[in-house]
Every structure is written in C-alpha cells, then in structure tokens.
Amino acid sequence: MKRLVVYYSFTAGNTKKIALKIAKETGADIIALETTEPYQGSYQAVVDQGLDEVKRGFMPALKPYAVNPADYDEIIIGTPTWWYEMAPAVLTFMEKMDFFGKKVALFQTNAGWPGKCLKTMEKKTAPGKVIATGLFTFSARDAERDKMTSPVSDIDDFIKKL
Ligand SMILES: Cc1cc2nc3c(=O)[nH]c(=O)nc-3n(C[C@H](O)[C@H](O)[C@H](O)COP(=O)(O)O)c2cc1C
C-alpha cells in the first residue's frame, strides 16, 4: 500500500506542519503544492486576491509534482481554508486528479471559520473513498496565526483512521 500526503501552505506553515507530522508517522511520501506564480504583497493583499480567486473558482498553474500521485493507493490532502473553501492551488490538484480506486483522507486548517471547505473537497474526491476528515483550528490573531487552538490529539485521532 502506497500512501501520499499532498498539501498547500501559505500563511504560517500550519498546514505544512500537520502534513509533515502525518507523513512522518505514517511513512507516506509528500508533495508540497506550489503555484508557478507566487502570491505577492501584504497578507491583506493576498486575502483580497484569494477572495477573488475563490469566487471565480480560479485554478492557478502548479509547479511539477515531486512524484506521480496516480502511483499511490491512499492520498491525504491538506489545505488551509481560503474564504470558507480550499486554497486555489488545492482546487487545481483535485480537479486534475483521477481518484478512481483511491482511498482519500482530507484535512483543513482554519482560523475559526471553516465554512464548507471539507464538503466541497469530499465532492471532488468522487469516485474515490473518503476514509477520514480532519479540521484543525489555529488562532485568528495577527501575532499568533501559527498557534493551534484545537487539541493536538485531534491530529493523532485523524492519523489513527488512515
Ligand atoms: C486568502 C486567505 C483566506 C482565508 N480565509 C479564511 C476563512 O475563510 N476561514 C478561516 O477560518 N480562515 C481563513 N484564513 C486563515 C487560514 O485558513 C489559516 O490561517 C490557516 O491555518 C493558514 O494555514 P497555512 O499556514 O498552512 O497557510 C484565510 C487566509 C488567507 C490567506
């Protein structure tokens, strides 16, 4: 059984930290999604750009993946919440991916307003089988965006389902 973690992270490395922990503890390979055009400007500028992109369902071009996701049986996908949805880079990945015959686990980081991100991701996973979902919350305060406010044991509970 081959297992792969795919994640995107932008603000504080929150999604990256969880993705690395999952990959380490499950022996999975890992892909960090990266847009070919980096987001630029202040945090607020990116928040505004993100709103526009999410509204349009924009799918940014991504840099080539380190490995071929089609080669894996179980794919764990992690995204930060961007305007109640998955980050645009993750939308690009999910739309391109054929999940037929795959087991999929989905996780989302957020700052208190998770919206319908996981629901949307579950839909895009079809016809793959969702085996776990995880919602991990971090502080919304500017100075401590990297502080996890939900219990760390939630990550262990998620990993147990893989
Ligand atoms: C463009 C943008 C939109 C965001 N929208 C939301 C949101 O709708 N709900 C929420 O709870 N957090 C929102 N956030 C905060 C991030 O989801 C949160 O800080 C996340 O943990 C960041 O993960 P990262 O460090 O891996 O990028 C947004 C952040 C950005 C940059």
The ligand as a MOL file (V3000), in Angstrom:
LIG
                    3D

  0  0  0     0  0            999 V3000
M  V30 BEGIN CTAB
M  V30 COUNTS 31 33 0 0 0
M  V30 BEGIN ATOM
M  V30 1 C -6.6520 34.2390 1.3960 0
M  V30 2 C -6.9720 33.7390 2.7760 0
M  V30 3 C -8.2810 33.4700 3.1210 0
M  V30 4 C -8.5910 32.9400 4.3730 0
M  V30 5 N -9.8920 32.6230 4.6460 0
M  V30 6 C -10.1970 32.0120 5.8280 0
M  V30 7 C -11.5360 31.5750 6.1000 0
M  V30 8 O -12.4600 31.7180 5.2800 0
M  V30 9 N -11.7830 30.9760 7.3000 0
M  V30 10 C -10.7890 30.7930 8.2480 0
M  V30 11 O -11.0770 30.2520 9.3110 0
M  V30 12 N -9.5080 31.1770 7.9940 0
M  V30 13 C -9.1880 31.7760 6.8210 0
M  V30 14 N -7.8880 32.1420 6.5560 0
M  V30 15 C -6.8460 31.8020 7.5620 0
M  V30 16 C -6.1370 30.4850 7.2520 0
M  V30 17 O -7.0230 29.4750 6.8260 0
M  V30 18 C -5.4030 29.9540 8.4880 0
M  V30 19 O -4.5480 30.9420 8.9990 0
M  V30 20 C -4.6020 28.6880 8.1430 0
M  V30 21 O -4.2950 27.9490 9.3110 0
M  V30 22 C -3.3020 29.0140 7.4120 0
M  V30 23 O -2.6370 27.8250 7.0830 0
M  V30 24 P -1.1850 27.8630 6.4160 0
M  V30 25 O -0.2520 28.4820 7.4310 0
M  V30 26 O -0.8600 26.4420 6.1530 0
M  V30 27 O -1.3040 28.6710 5.1650 0
M  V30 28 C -7.5570 32.7030 5.3310 0
M  V30 29 C -6.2340 33.0110 4.9890 0
M  V30 30 C -5.9300 33.5230 3.7300 0
M  V30 31 C -4.5000 33.8340 3.3780 0
M  V30 END ATOM
M  V30 BEGIN BOND
M  V30 1 1 1 2
M  V30 2 1 2 3
M  V30 3 2 2 30
M  V30 4 2 3 4
M  V30 5 1 4 5
M  V30 6 1 4 28
M  V30 7 2 5 6
M  V30 8 1 6 7
M  V30 9 1 6 13
M  V30 10 2 7 8
M  V30 11 1 7 9
M  V30 12 1 9 10
M  V30 13 2 10 11
M  V30 14 1 10 12
M  V30 15 2 12 13
M  V30 16 1 13 14
M  V30 17 1 14 15
M  V30 18 1 14 28
M  V30 19 1 15 16
M  V30 20 1 16 17
M  V30 21 1 16 18
M  V30 22 1 18 19
M  V30 23 1 18 20
M  V30 24 1 20 21
M  V30 25 1 20 22
M  V30 26 1 22 23
M  V30 27 1 23 24
M  V30 28 2 24 25
M  V30 29 1 24 26
M  V30 30 1 24 27
M  V30 31 2 28 29
M  V30 32 1 29 30
M  V30 33 1 30 31
M  V30 END BOND
M  V30 END CTAB
M  END
